[in-house]
Amino acid sequence: MLISSCSAISVAAFAYLHPWKTASTIERYQLGFLISALGCNLSNLLVFTPMTVEVIYFVHALQLFIYLSLNFPNDTLYYSLGMLYSVISGLMTVTAYFLLFIFNFEINYTGI
């Protein structure tokens, strides 16, 4: 919510300081990118976050049902699922940093 409000303020400030009729082409692109970032941020806030929360609630209810129906000793199911979540989130983080490094390297050293 805070990011969305800050994005809206930055779009409004940029649009106020660089009116559309007198803005150069680069400033128009910058304003377009700011507006698209605001749109993506609002869609994440209003669409994807509630969907993710709903799926997580469903997955936790399913895990609880499996755990109660199978009655594993020593919380084996929760332990293994916790390890699986940790490994997957770690791999996703490493992949994200790798892609960020590659794209940043290409942008900085190819003259773009």
N, C-alpha and C positions, 0 to 999 in steps of 0.2 A: 504494500500500500504506500509506503514511504517512497519507494523507487518510482512508482507511478506518478505520485504527486510531484516529485522532483523532475521527472521527465516532462510532465505537462508544463511546469514552470520554465524549464529550459526551452521548450518549443515556443512558448508564449514570448519569452524574452528574446529569442533569436528572431522570431517573426516580427517583433516590435522594432528591434534594432536594424533589421534588414528587410524592409518592405519588398513585397514580391515584384512590383513594377520597376523598382530601381536596383534590384539585386542582380549580381552577376550570375553566370551559369553555375559556377562552383558553389555560390551561396544557396542557390536554389536546390542543388543536389544535397547540400548539407542539411537544409531544412527538410527535404524529402526523407533523408535517412533518419533525422530526428523523429519525424512523424511516424515512420515505419517502426522505429524502435519503441515508440510509445504504444503503437498498436500491438506489437508483439508482447510488450509488457502487460498491457491490459488483457489481452487474450490469455496470457499465462495466469494472470490473477483471477479472471472471471470464469475461465473455461477449464484449463488443464489442472489447476490446483484442486478444485472440487472433485474432478474425475479421479485424480490420483488418490485423494483421501478416501473416496468411495471404494476404490480397488484395494487399498491397503486395509480398510476395515473388513472387506470380504475375505482377503487372504488371511488375516489374523483370526477371523471366525472359523475359517476352514482349518487352519492350523490347530486351533483349540479343539475343534470337533475331532480331528484325527488324533490329537494327543489324548483326549478323554476316552475315545473309543478303543484305542490300541493299548493305552496304559503302559507306556514304556517306563522301565525303571531308570532312575537317576537323570531324568529329563534329557534323555538321549536325543529325542526329536528336536527339542528347542535348541540344544547345543549344536547339533549338526546344521539346522537351519540358520542359526546365528553365524556359524562359520561360513556357510554358503553365501549369506548376504555380505559378510565382510570381504570375502574373496571377490565377489562380483563387483561390489562398490569400489574396491581397491583397483581392480582391473579397469573399470570405467574411468577412474580418476587418472590412472597412469596413461590410458589412451587419450584422454582429453588433453593432458599436459603435453604428450608427444605431438598431437596434431597442432596444438597451439604453437609449440616450438617450431614445427616444420613450416606452418603458414607464416609465422612471424619471420623466420629465416628467409623464406622466399620473398616476402614483401620487402624486407630491408635490403636484400642483396641482389635483387633482380632489377632494381631501378624503378619499381612501381610506386 
